[in-house]
Amino acid sequence: MKTIHLTIDGTPVEVPEGTTVMQAADQVGVRIPRLCYHPRLSIEGACRVCVVEVEGMRNLPASCALPVAEGMKVKTFTPEIRRIRRDIVELILDNHPMDCQTCERDANCELQRLAYQAGVRERLFEGERKHYPLDLSSPSLIRDPNKCILCYRCVRLCSEVQGVGALGYAHRGFKTVVMPAYNAPFEKTVCVACGQCVNVCPTASLVEQDSVEEVWDALNDPNKHVVIQVAPSVRAAIGEGFGYPPGLALTSKMVAAIRHLGFDKVLDTQFSADLTIMEEGAEFVKRLQGKGPIPLITSCSPGWVKFAEHFYPEFLSNMSTAKSPMSMMGAVIKTFYAQKLGIDPKNIYSVAAMCCTAKKFEAKRPEMGNGEYQYVDAVITTRELIKMIKNAGIDFANLKDEDFDHPLGLSTGAAAIFGVTGGLAESVMRSAYFLVSGKHLDNIEAPEVRGLQGVKEMEVDVEGTKLRFAVSHGLGNAHKLLERVKEGKEQYHFIEIMGCPGGCIGGGGQPYAGTNALPLDPKLLAKRIEALYLEDKDKPLRRSYENPEVQQLYKDFLGEPNSPLAHELLHTFYYQRIPPGIGFRLDEETEVEAEVTQ
């Protein structure tokens, strides 16, 4: 590739042809301000705060969209550039709500940081402001157009990375607004509630529905027995909210902090991840025996499930009927756990701490209850859990280590890696091999499905039968994988699909990226992934069927995997939702049960 020579602020730079001026500046330690730019998205060039001066050019071009040229001389910081950037930021702020101190993104807002860096200390312009109602319809997300700065990151992310296209922009000039088609409520669109738009939004125009106050109310209710379960990916990222570097699984400190909040029991979703493997592994073996369609497709990611219900209803019968670990744990808590402790399930308030905004949607699905009550009463994200710990004045760093409560608190290494792309497939492989052959798989790690490649494959030889596994993460990659399957270009026995980039560790409820960092950064995701792989290696038990608490649950309550009681509590169904393009007509839903022999 041809090398381009240029100077940036007088410093000679050599970069490959096709590099932008912004990228070239980053390589020499010059960070040009930015708002609409994101390295994983197409170039928009909308905000203009990244303008630079190039010798020979009359206007100031946007550095994010300007390719380098041989001999180019660039200045990134002159009195004129400083003034123009400050004016741009001032104009954005003067059409922005003045509620920084009470805003969800206060102290972690890219616009706020940029205003500080640009030297904006007052609002100079008065005039008409935009006024839009908040969209509170979704159980997972809130859309506030008044805080939108028209960077279009959410629009590009939803289309280019997730392949959903739930957001677009309408009108022109001052009246331009980002919204779903026909300005329909989020709840009545093809939005899958993954929350990736929240991750990339630089302000608080998109945030999760906040469940913190209702959880506080439950904790303060003497008539409620309040339990919480915690997902694998929460422990891999919670430290980021307290100044720890990414890549540390702070499980024991997290448990201690949660117990200090006043929860009666702190349980581990990794326990029910092992339970999920038992149910899904048994289901997989049945399908291999001809009792259901192949490939078996995972159903643990609620964003992916809703995506399939909208865009790929022809694959619903292929999807595992096993509930997600969160919903399995919720059902076990209000049945087995309630019986064991002699508590009326109606007096149990079940909370789930998740990395995922779509889990809020999943918990409210009618089929995730028994008709009388939901099995999970409230879902809080990693961000919300961090907020609660800080609100309670808990000194996270100086807490003594504590362990989960038992039963429902013991897990294997296979459960820990549920939170990473490829982890579920690897875990199923470890148990399915035993269920098919009766033998332990010696080499239990599967490097073929590890890492951040969009679509990954592996082949496993089980007693002479070669099983093909495929893995994808991010719904855009799910599109690519499923289209190849539909066209008959690929045949698999098992497919794992995670709705978010990197899997659950990149969920829409994880901590916001810090100063000078961007969400969906592969380096950040890789560090969180490594934290869970290390937890897997450190576990004395690494195969789900070895978990003694899971074994005891089957012995005392469920009977065996895929038993009638297990199907009643731990399995579910899916149905076709509104087709793409309709956007808001929910009266056209058609139920499609998964065709699985029980």
C-alpha positions in Angstrom: 0.0 0.0 0.0 1.2 3.5 -0.9 2.6 5.6 2.0 1.5 9.2 2.2 3.8 11.9 3.7 2.2 15.0 5.4 2.7 17.3 8.3 0.3 17.9 11.2 1.0 21.0 13.3 4.6 20.9 11.8 5.2 17.3 12.7 6.1 14.9 9.8 3.7 12.0 9.5 3.7 8.8 7.4 0.4 7.0 7.0 -1.1 4.5 4.5 -3.1 5.9 1.6 -6.8 6.2 2.5 -6.1 7.3 6.0 -8.2 10.3 7.1 -6.6 13.4 8.6 -8.3 12.6 11.9 -6.8 9.1 12.0 -3.4 10.5 11.0 -3.5 13.0 13.9 -4.5 10.3 16.3 -1.3 8.4 15.4 0.9 11.3 16.4 -0.9 12.1 19.7 -3.1 15.0 18.4 -6.7 14.4 19.4 -9.0 16.5 17.2 -12.4 17.1 18.9 -15.2 15.0 17.5 -18.9 14.2 18.1 -20.5 12.5 15.2 -17.4 10.4 14.3 -17.2 6.7 15.4 -14.5 4.4 13.9 -17.1 1.5 13.5 -19.6 3.7 11.6 -19.7 5.3 8.2 -18.5 8.9 8.0 -21.3 11.5 8.5 -19.4 14.8 8.9 -22.4 16.4 10.5 -21.1 18.0 13.7 -18.1 20.0 12.1 -16.3 20.3 15.4 -13.4 18.4 13.9 -12.6 21.1 11.3 -8.9 21.7 10.5 -6.9 24.1 8.3 -5.2 22.7 5.2 -2.8 24.8 3.3 -4.2 25.6 -0.1 -7.9 24.9 0.8 -10.2 27.9 1.1 -12.6 26.3 3.6 -12.0 24.4 6.8 -12.7 20.7 6.0 -14.0 18.1 8.5 -10.9 16.0 9.4 -13.0 12.8 9.9 -14.0 12.8 6.2 -10.8 14.2 4.6 -8.3 11.7 3.2 -4.6 12.5 3.5 -2.7 13.6 0.4 0.9 13.7 -0.4 2.6 16.9 0.9 -0.5 18.0 2.8 0.1 20.6 5.5 -2.5 20.5 8.3 -3.0 22.7 11.3 -5.4 21.4 13.9 -5.3 24.3 16.4 -5.2 28.0 15.3 -7.0 31.0 16.8 -9.6 30.8 13.9 -10.1 27.0 14.4 -10.5 27.5 18.2 -13.1 30.2 17.7 -15.0 28.2 15.1 -15.1 25.1 17.2 -16.2 27.1 20.2 -19.0 28.8 18.2 -20.2 25.4 16.9 -20.4 24.0 20.4 -22.1 27.1 21.7 -24.8 26.8 19.0 -25.3 23.1 19.9 -25.6 24.0 23.6 -28.0 26.9 23.0 -30.6 24.4 21.5 -29.9 21.9 24.3 -31.8 21.5 27.7 -30.1 23.2 30.6 -30.3 20.3 33.0 -26.8 18.9 33.2 -26.8 18.5 37.0 -29.8 16.2 36.9 -29.1 14.6 33.5 -28.5 10.8 33.3 -25.2 11.5 31.5 -23.9 14.2 33.9 -20.1 13.8 34.2 -20.1 11.2 31.4 -21.4 13.2 28.5 -19.4 13.8 25.4 -21.0 17.1 24.7 -20.3 18.3 28.3 -16.6 17.2 27.9 -16.3 18.9 24.6 -17.8 22.2 25.9 -15.3 22.2 28.7 -12.4 21.5 26.3 -13.6 24.2 23.9 -13.7 26.8 26.7 -17.5 27.4 26.5 -18.5 29.0 29.8 -21.7 30.7 29.0 -24.8 30.5 26.7 -24.8 33.4 24.3 -27.8 32.9 22.1 -31.5 33.2 22.9 -34.3 32.0 20.5 -36.6 29.2 19.6 -35.8 25.8 21.1 -37.0 22.4 20.1 -39.7 20.8 22.2 -40.6 17.2 21.7 -42.4 14.7 24.0 -40.4 11.9 25.5 -41.0 8.4 24.1 -41.5 6.3 27.2 -43.3 3.5 25.4 -40.5 0.9 25.4 -39.9 -1.2 28.5 -36.2 -0.9 27.8 -35.4 2.5 26.3 -36.3 6.2 26.6 -36.0 8.5 23.6 -35.6 12.2 24.4 -35.3 14.2 21.1 -34.7 17.4 23.0 -31.2 16.2 23.9 -30.4 14.9 20.4 -27.5 16.8 18.7 -28.1 15.2 15.3 -24.9 13.3 15.2 -26.8 10.3 13.7 -24.6 7.8 15.5 -27.7 5.9 16.6 -29.1 5.8 13.1 -25.9 4.5 11.6 -25.3 2.0 14.4 -28.9 0.6 14.1 -28.6 0.2 10.4 -24.9 -0.5 9.8 -23.9 -2.7 12.8 -27.2 -4.1 13.9 -29.0 -4.3 10.6 -32.3 -3.3 12.2 -33.0 0.2 10.9 -35.4 1.2 13.6 -34.2 4.8 13.5 -34.0 7.4 10.8 -34.2 11.2 10.5 -37.0 13.4 9.2 -37.6 17.0 8.1 -34.9 19.5 7.4 -33.0 22.4 9.0 -34.1 23.4 12.5 -36.9 20.9 12.4 -34.7 17.9 11.7 -35.4 15.1 14.2 -34.2 11.5 14.7 -37.1 9.1 15.2 -38.6 5.7 14.2 -40.6 5.4 11.0 -43.8 7.5 11.1 -42.7 8.8 14.6 -44.2 5.6 16.0 -43.6 4.8 19.7 -40.5 2.6 20.2 -42.7 -0.2 21.6 -44.6 -0.5 18.3 -41.6 -0.7 16.0 -39.0 -3.2 14.9 -36.6 -1.9 17.7 -35.1 -5.0 19.4 -34.2 -3.0 22.6 -30.5 -4.0 22.4 -29.5 -0.6 23.6 -26.5 -0.2 21.3 -28.0 3.2 20.4 -27.6 4.1 24.1 -24.0 3.1 24.0 -23.1 5.3 21.1 -25.3 8.3 21.9 -22.9 11.1 23.1 -25.6 12.7 25.2 -28.7 11.4 27.0 -31.0 11.5 24.0 -31.2 7.7 24.4 -31.1 6.0 27.8 -32.4 2.9 29.5 -35.7 2.8 31.4 -34.6 3.4 35.0 -35.7 0.8 37.5 -33.6 2.0 40.4 -36.4 3.7 42.4 -38.8 0.7 42.3 -35.9 -1.5 43.5 -35.2 0.9 46.4 -38.9 0.8 47.2 -38.8 -3.0 47.4 -35.7 -3.0 49.5 -37.5 -0.7 52.0 -40.6 -2.8 52.1 -40.5 -5.0 55.2 -43.1 -7.3 53.7 -40.9 -8.1 50.7 -38.2 -10.8 50.5 -35.8 -9.2 47.9 -33.4 -11.4 46.0 -31.1 -10.4 43.2 -29.3 -12.5 40.5 -26.2 -11.2 38.7 -25.2 -11.9 35.1 -21.6 -13.0 34.2 -20.9 -9.8 32.2 -21.8 -7.5 35.1 -18.8 -8.7 37.2 -16.5 -8.2 34.1 -17.4 -4.5 33.8 -18.7 -3.2 37.1 -15.2 -2.1 38.2 -15.1 0.4 35.4 -17.7 2.4 37.2 -15.3 2.7 40.2 -12.1 3.7 38.5 -10.7 0.2 37.9 -9.2 -0.6 34.5 -11.2 -2.8 32.1 -10.6 -6.5 32.2 -11.1 -7.3 35.9 -13.9 -9.7 37.1 -14.5 -8.2 40.6 -17.0 -10.8 41.6 -16.4 -10.9 45.3 -16.4 -7.1 45.8 -19.5 -6.9 43.7 -21.3 -9.4 45.9 -20.3 -7.6 49.0 -21.5 -4.2 47.6 -24.9 -5.7 46.6 -25.3 -7.3 50.1 -24.6 -3.9 51.6 -27.5 -2.5 49.6 -29.9 -4.7 51.7 -30.8 -7.6 49.4 -31.9 -10.6 51.4 -30.1 -13.0 49.1 -27.5 -12.5 46.4 -27.7 -15.3 43.7 -25.6 -16.0 40.7 -27.1 -16.1 37.2 -24.1 -18.3 36.3 -25.9 -21.0 38.3 -28.8 -20.8 35.9 -26.4 -20.6 32.9 -25.3 -24.1 33.9 -29.0 -25.0 34.1 -29.6 -23.6 30.7 -26.8 -25.7 29.3 -28.4 -28.8 30.8 -31.7 -28.0 29.2 -30.4 -26.8 25.9 -27.8 -29.6 25.7 -30.5 -32.2 26.3 -32.7 -30.5 23.7 -29.8 -30.5 21.2 -29.2 -34.2 21.7 -32.9 -34.8 21.0 -32.8 -32.8 17.8 -29.7 -34.7 16.7 -31.9 -37.8 17.1 -34.5 -36.4 14.7 -36.9 -34.9 17.4 -36.9 -31.4 16.1 -35.4 -29.2 13.3 -31.7 -28.7 12.9 -29.8 -26.4 13.3 -30.6 -25.6 16.9 -30.3 -21.9 17.3 -29.7 -20.3 20.8 -32.4 -18.1 22.4 -30.5 -16.5 25.4 -30.1 -13.1 23.9 -33.5 -11.2 24.0 -32.4 -8.7 21.4 -31.7 -11.5 19.0 -35.0 -13.3 19.9 -37.0 -10.2 19.1 -34.9 -9.6 15.9 -35.8 -13.2 14.8 -39.5 -12.6 15.6 -39.4 -9.6 13.3 -37.0 -10.5 10.5 -36.6 -14.3 10.5 -39.8 -16.0 11.6 -38.9 -18.9 9.3 -36.2 -19.8 11.9 -38.4 -19.7 15.0 -38.9 -23.4 15.0 -35.2 -23.9 15.0 -34.7 -21.8 18.1 -34.1 -23.5 21.4 -37.2 -23.4 23.6 -34.9 -23.0 26.6 -35.4 -19.7 28.4 -32.4 -17.5 29.1 -30.4 -18.0 32.3 -32.1 -14.9 33.8 -35.6 -16.2 33.1 -34.8 -19.7 34.2 -33.4 -18.3 37.5 -36.5 -16.2 37.9 -38.8 -19.2 37.6 -36.6 -21.3 40.0 -36.6 -18.5 42.6 -40.4 -18.2 42.7 -40.9 -22.0 42.8 -38.1 -24.2 44.2 -36.5 -21.4 46.2 -39.8 -20.2 47.5 -40.8 -23.7 48.6 -37.4 -24.3 50.2 -37.6 -21.1 52.3 -41.4 -21.4 52.9 -42.1 -18.0 51.4 -45.2 -17.1 49.4 -43.9 -16.3 45.8 -46.0 -13.2 45.9 -43.9 -11.8 48.7 -40.7 -12.4 46.8 -39.3 -9.4 44.8 -36.9 -10.8 42.2 -34.3 -8.4 40.7 -31.9 -9.2 37.9 -28.7 -7.2 37.4 -27.9 -7.5 33.7 -25.6 -6.1 31.1 -28.5 -5.8 28.7 -31.3 -3.3 28.2 -33.3 -5.9 26.2 -33.6 -8.0 29.4 -36.1 -5.4 30.7 -38.2 -6.2 27.7 -37.7 -10.0 28.2 -38.8 -9.8 31.9 -42.1 -8.2 30.9 -43.0 -10.7 28.2 -46.2 -12.4 29.4 -44.8 -15.9 28.7 -42.0 -15.1 31.3 -44.6 -15.4 34.1 -47.3 -17.7 35.2 -50.3 -15.5 34.5 -50.5 -14.4 38.1 -47.1 -12.7 38.4 -43.8 -12.3 36.4 -40.9 -14.4 37.5 -38.5 -11.4 37.3 -40.0 -8.3 38.8 -37.3 -5.8 37.9 -34.1 -5.7 35.7 -31.3 -3.2 36.4 -28.4 -2.7 34.1 -24.7 -2.6 35.2 -24.9 1.2 35.0 -27.9 1.2 37.3 -26.3 -1.1 39.8 -23.2 1.2 39.9 -25.5 4.1 40.5 -27.2 2.3 43.4 -23.9 1.4 45.0 -22.6 5.0 44.8 -26.0 6.4 46.0 -25.6 4.2 49.1 -22.2 5.6 49.9 -20.5 2.3 49.6 -16.7 2.4 49.4 -16.4 -0.3 46.7 -12.6 -0.5 46.6 -12.3 -1.2 50.3 -15.0 -3.8 50.7 -14.0 -7.3 52.0 -14.7 -10.1 49.6 -17.9 -12.0 49.9 -19.5 -15.0 48.1 -22.9 -15.7 46.6 -25.6 -17.3 48.7 -26.5 -20.9 48.3 -28.2 -22.8 46.8 -28.4 -21.1 43.4 -25.0 -19.5 43.9 -22.5 -22.1 42.6 -21.4 -22.2 38.9 -18.8 -23.8 36.6 -16.4 -22.2 34.2 -18.8 -23.0 31.4 -21.3 -20.6 32.9 -18.8 -17.8 33.2 -18.1 -17.7 29.5 -21.8 -17.3 28.7 -21.2 -13.6 28.6 -18.8 -13.6 25.6 -19.4 -14.3 22.0 -18.8 -18.0 21.3 -19.0 -18.9 25.0 -22.5 -20.5 24.8 -21.4 -22.6 21.9 -18.3 -23.7 23.7 -20.3 -24.5 26.9 -22.8 -26.5 24.9 -20.0 -28.4 23.2 -18.5 -29.4 26.6 -21.8 -30.9 27.8 -23.3 -32.2 24.6 -20.2 -34.3 24.0 -20.8 -36.0 27.4 -24.5 -36.4 26.8 -23.9 -38.0 23.4 -20.9 -40.1 24.1 -21.0 -40.6 27.9 -17.4 -39.5 28.0 -15.7 -36.3 29.3 -14.3 -34.0 26.6 -10.6 -33.5 27.5 -9.8 -30.5 25.3 -12.7 -28.3 26.5 -11.5 -24.9 25.1 -12.6 -24.0 21.6 -10.2 -21.3 20.2 -12.1 -21.5 16.8 -15.1 -19.6 18.3 -13.2 -17.2 20.5 -12.3 -13.7 19.5 -14.2 -10.8 17.9 -14.5 -12.1 14.3 -18.1 -11.5 13.1 -18.9 -15.1 12.2 -16.9 -18.0 13.5 -17.2 -21.8 12.9 -15.9 -25.0 14.5 -16.3 -28.7 13.9 -16.4 -31.2 16.8 -16.0 -35.0 16.3 -18.3 -36.9 18.7 -17.8 -40.6 18.4 -17.4 -40.4 14.6 -20.2 -37.8 14.1 -18.9 -34.4 13.0 -21.0 -31.6 14.4 -20.7 -28.1 12.9 -21.1 -25.1 15.1 -21.5 -21.4 13.9 -21.3 -18.3 16.1 -22.1 -14.7 15.3 -22.4 -11.5 17.4 -24.0 -8.2 16.5 -27.2 -8.5 14.6 -25.7 -7.4 11.3 -23.5 -10.5 11.5 -26.6 -12.6 12.3 -28.1 -11.3 9.0 -25.1 -12.5 7.1 -25.0 -15.9 8.7 -28.7 -16.6 8.4 -28.9 -15.5 4.8 -26.1 -18.0 4.0 -28.1 -20.7 5.8 -31.3 -19.8 4.0 -29.6 -20.0 0.6 -28.2 -23.4 1.4 -24.6 -22.3 1.3 -23.9 -23.5 4.8 -25.3 -26.3 7.0 -24.8 -26.4 10.7 -26.0 -28.4 13.7 -25.8 -25.6 16.2 -25.9 -21.8 15.8 -25.1 -19.3 18.6 -26.3 -15.7 18.0 -25.7 -12.9 20.4 -27.4 -9.6 19.8 -24.6 -7.3 20.9 -21.1 -6.8 19.5 -18.8 -9.0 21.6 -21.7 -10.8 23.2 -23.2 -9.8 26.6 -20.0 -8.0 27.6 -20.8 -5.4 25.0 -24.4 -5.1 26.1 -26.4 -1.9 26.0 -26.4 -1.6 29.8 -22.7 -1.8 30.4 -20.7 1.2 31.7 -20.3 4.2 29.4 -16.9 4.5 27.7 -14.7 6.9 29.7 -12.9 10.1 28.7 -11.3 10.0 25.2 -12.7 6.5 24.7 -15.5 5.3 22.4 -18.1 2.6 22.9 -17.7 -0.7 21.0 -13.9 -0.3 21.1 -12.6 -3.8 20.2 -9.8 -3.4 22.8 -12.3 -2.7 25.6 -14.5 -5.6 24.6 -11.4 -7.9 24.4 -10.4 -7.0 27.9 -13.8 -7.7 29.3 -13.9 -11.0 27.4 -10.5 -12.0 28.9 -11.8 -11.4 32.4 -14.5 -14.1 31.9 -12.1 -16.5 30.3 -9.8 -16.2 33.3 -12.8 -16.8 35.6 -13.5 -20.0 33.6 -9.9 -21.2 34.0 -9.9 -20.5 37.7 -13.1 -22.5 38.4 -12.5 -26.0 39.8 -15.4 -27.3 37.7 -15.6 -26.3 34.1 -18.5 -28.4 32.6 -22.1 -27.6 33.5 -23.2 -31.1 34.2 -20.6 -31.2 37.0 -22.3 -28.5 39.0 -23.5 -30.2 42.3 -26.2 -27.6 43.0 -27.7 -28.1 39.5 -27.6 -31.8 40.1 -29.4 -31.4 43.4 -32.0 -29.2 41.8 -32.8 -31.9 39.4 -32.8 -34.6 42.1 -35.0 -32.6 44.5 -37.3 -30.7 42.2 -37.1 -30.9 38.4 -36.5 -34.6 37.9 -34.3 -34.5 34.8 -33.4 -32.2 31.9 -36.4 -31.6 29.6 -38.8 -33.2 32.1 -42.5 -32.1 32.1 -41.8 -29.8 35.0 -38.6 -28.5 33.4 -40.6 -27.7 30.3 -43.3 -25.9 32.2 -40.8 -23.7 34.1 -37.7 -23.4 32.0 -38.9 -23.4 28.4 -41.0 -21.0 26.3 -42.2 -20.2 22.8 -41.7 -17.4 20.2 -44.0 -15.8 17.7 -43.8 -13.8 14.5 -44.1 -10.0 15.2 -44.9 -7.2 12.8 -43.0 -7.6 9.6 -40.3 -5.0 8.6 -41.7 -1.9 7.1 -45.0 -1.9 9.0 -43.5 -0.3 12.0 -46.4 0.0 14.4 -49.3 -2.4 13.7 -49.2 -4.8 16.6 -52.5 -6.4 15.7 -50.8 -8.6 13.0 -48.9 -10.8 15.4 -49.1 -14.5 14.7 -48.0 -17.1 17.3 -45.6 -19.7 16.0 -44.7 -22.4 18.5 -41.3 -24.0 18.3 -41.6 -27.6 16.9 -39.8 -29.6 19.5 -40.8 -33.0 20.8 -40.9 -33.0 24.5 
